Amino acid sequence: MNQAMLKKRILFSCPVNHRMTFEQIKAFVDYAVENELSWILLFHSVLRAEEKFFGNYENVEYNVFLKICKYLSALRRDKRICICKTEDMLREV
């Protein structure tokens, strides 16, 4: 299997945490789009600043999550990405 074929079969993932900015997450997405890669964004929990456990490392701030969702929706609307469940991606590989 050549490198191009192998690259398309690998499912890359990125755990998203509260230290990451929208711009950093967008950079991961843009890289995947430009290189035609599958990319899984892993969210543990999405919380507002006033919610309990908000400061925990694995949480994502609600407004950052909304920005990510809007960006991904725009890419999908423009037919630049496909949004699906991981199990659906695995069926395609």
N, C-alpha and C positions, 0 to 999 in steps of 0.2 A: 504494500500500500504506500503510495507516495505521500509526501508531507502535506500537500494541499487536501487530499482526501482525508488524511488522518486529522488534520486541523478541524475539518467540518464535523467530525464524529466525536470530538471531545466536548464535553459539557463543562464549560468554565463556570465558576461561581464566585460570588463576592459577598461576604457577610457585611451587612450595613449596620453601623453603630452610631452612637450620638456624637462622636468626634468628627464624623465625615460631613462635609458640606455638600450642598446640592451640586456645586460645580465639580467636585471630585467624583460623585456618583455619575453625573452626566458624562464625564470623561470616560468612565468604564463603558457606559452604554454606547457612546460615540465610537469608541475603539471597536466594539463588537459589530456595530453596524458597518463601519468602514471595511472591516475584515471578514464580513459575512460569517460571524461566529455566533454560536448559541451562548447565552450568558444568563446565569441564574442569579437574581438578587435575593439574598437571604435576609429576611426581616424577622427578628425575634419578637419585638413588640413595638407598637407605635403609641406614644403617649404625649399628652399636652404637658406644658411646663408645670402646671399646678397639680398634676396627678402624682400619687404616691409612686415611688420607685423611678421617677423621671430621670434622675441623675445616673442611674445604673448604666454601665458601659454598653450593654447590648440593646438599649432602647434607642429608638429614632424619634426625633421631635415631629409632632403631628404636621406642622406647616412644611417641613422639609419633605415629608412623605407625600403631601398633596402636590408639591411642585414636581416631584418625581413622577407621580401618577399622571399629571397633566402633560408633562414632557413625553412620556411613553405613549399616552393616548394620541398626541399629535403625530408622533412617528408612525403609529399604527394607522391613523386616518390617512396619512400620506403614503401608505403601503410600503413603508421602509422597514418595518419590523412585523413580526408575528408574535402575539402574546399568547402563551399557552401554559398548561400545567407541565411539570417535569415528567410525569408519567406519559403524557402525549409525546413529548420529545423523545423519550426512550423508545417508544414504539416505532418512531421514524428512523432510528439509527440502525 
